[in-house]
Amino acid sequence: MRRSKITVSADGKGLVSQAGTLLLAEAARVTGLGQGLAGGLARWRAPRAVHDPGKILTDLVMTLAPGWWTTKAMRSM
């Protein structure tokens, strides 16, 4: 497995607004958070369910993590 190197700088060049979300996603992947949630939520998963509840919850957290804009957008759904 090849590991990506993430570098952080404060020089104002190569600015990416979702960089914090990338770090959060990588932390979830490395720690196995999504897999742990999938195991913990397995008893509530319907037998014919297509989507993994752990993945859904992890994706929801990644959506809400960047801040108020997403929360505001969620209210309109």
Secondary structure, 3 states (H helix, E strand, C coil): CCCCCCCCCCCCCCCCCCHHHHHHHHHHHHHCHHHHHHHHCHHHCCCCCCCCHHHHHHHHHHHHCCCHHHHHHHHCC
